[in-house]
Amino acid sequence: MKVATGLASGREALPALAREAVTQAMRAADLQIANSVLLFLTSEFARDPIPALRAAAAAASCVDVMGCSAPGIFTEQNWVVDGPAAAAMVFGDDVRLLPASHPSPDQSLLALAAPNGINITWLTKPGLRFGGVSGDATGQGPFSVWQHGKGAPGGHCEAMLAGVQSAIGTSHGVRVLSEPRPVTAAQGYDLVFLDGKPALESLQRAYDARRGAFNDALPMHRLMLGIADTAASAAHGDYRLAALVCANEAERSVTLTTRLEPGQLVFWLLREPDAAQRDLEQTVLDLKTQLPAPPEFGLLFSCLGRGPYFYNGVDRDLELMQNLLPDIPLIGFYGNGEIAPVNGVNEMLQYSAVLGLFHHV
């Protein structure tokens, strides 16, 4: 199997960076002509990515170029944020990206989307989608998604990875603070009562109990809510995340980024670097057991809020991948959301890392 990556950075968003990244990958894979190219560009390219796509296609002698822009990108070698860069993965032999016109319900699909290209109709079509959301550091600037060397209609695209067996998993990177409890009352985006108790009281108690503190100020930017179908699915990590907007002292409620219904099982979570590392390590180990042989390449889609900014200027997630999966090609980006199946349903995630590992068949 011939799969390899390349990474190039510079001071300006020039097509030469895309050409250099693909050239590096072609050389590493010992290819003259690629079947397909996965190309990620930093957000400096977002307003006009076409020249870079043409340069990548020329370097690969291949027009099948898929990818998107993102605030930061990486390969197994290094990561780049806050500067122009291009990351490429080339596919040779019988491994390639193929259109997914009529996928089966259990078919894994690489899915990329712009923030304005995500809709329920697309997400709920047959197929198990995994990938990430394009954007910039603010989540509101220019963004681009492309397939077959040109902009993707509708702001999203997807493809099957042919010639490989895949294992897809999600790492939420959080510390569990409480057991799943049913929602007793909710109004709009406000969680009012949880298991018969005021939501804010439940959150404070859960945080204090696990931190060994008493009435510490709640770190709202690091607290999350987990939403699970069953207690068993929560225990296995199959749950959705909701960010907390604010705590309402007067009503003793908590405002979330998603609506809840009475009876849903939810639990409090805390984003912590050490917990994120343990969770990602377990995800890698679990996925390796699902493949018939050691993985030969990987795709990783990480939240911008989980990359180097989360780990004080060092991407510990990438370092962990380098240690657990040495010498295998890996490519990905830091985005404004992650896409992954949760209990067989495609979901939009936050502050998570979605990992795909692949072995040639």
C-alpha positions, 0 to 999 in steps of 0.5 A: 500500500502506498500512502504518505503525507507532506507538510509545507509552511511559509510566510504567504498563502502561495500555491507553492506550499500545496505543491511542496506538500504533495511533492513531499508525499509523492516522494515518500510514497514512491508514486508518480501518479496518485489515485487521490489527494487529501489536502488541508490548507490553513485559513489564509487560503480560504478566500481563494483556494483554487490556485493551490488546488490546481498546484496540488493536482499538478504535483500529484498528476491527479484531479481528485483532490478533496479537503478543506481550510482550517485554523490549523493543520498537521501530519504525523511530522508536525503541526501548524497554526497561525500561519500559511501551510498545506498538509497533503496525504496521497493514495496509491495502489488500489487505495483511493477516495471514491464518490459515495452516491448510494452508501449502505447504512454501515458504510464509513464516509469521510465527511467535511463541511463548512459551518453553513453546509451542515444540515440534518438532511445530509447528516442523517442520510445512509452512511456513518460519517466521520470528519470535521468542520472547516473554518478559522480561529473565530469560527465565523471567518472565510472557509472553503471545502473542496472535492474533485479539485473544486469547491463543494456544492452545498458546503459539504462533501464526503467520500468512501476510502476504497481498498481499506478496512477502517476503525472509527472512534471518538475521544471526548477528552473529559473527566466525568464528574457525576453519574447519569441522571434524568432531566426533570425539567427544561425550558428552551436551552435552560436545564432547570431540574436534574433528577428533581434537584436544581441544575446549578446545585447539581453541577456545583456539588458534582464539581466540588465533590470531585475537586475536593473543594467547596463552592469554588468558582465554576470554570464554565469554559471547561465544564460540559454536559454529556447526553446519553441514550442509556447509562451503559452507552455513557459508560462506553463513551457513546454520548454527545456533548453540550457546552455550558453558556452560563449559570443562572444564580437566581433561577438555579438553572444552567443555560446550554448550547442545546435543548433537552427534553425531560427524561433524557440522561445527562451528566456533568463533565470537566475538560482536563488535559490529563483526562484528554490524554488518557481518553485518546490513548484508550481510543487508539488501543480500542481501534487497533483491536478492531483491525485485522492487522496494525493500522497503516495510516490514520486520519485525525480531526481535532477541535481547535479548543483541544489542540496546542491552545489546550496543551499550553502551546504543545499538541500532546495529542499529536505527540501521543499519536506519534508514540502509539502509532510510530511511523504511520502516515497521519493527517488532520486539522483543528476545526470548529466541530467534529463529525462522528457516529454516536450509537449509529447516529451521525452527530456534530461534536464539540471539543472532541477528537475523531480518529480513523485508523485504516489497514489495506485489504 
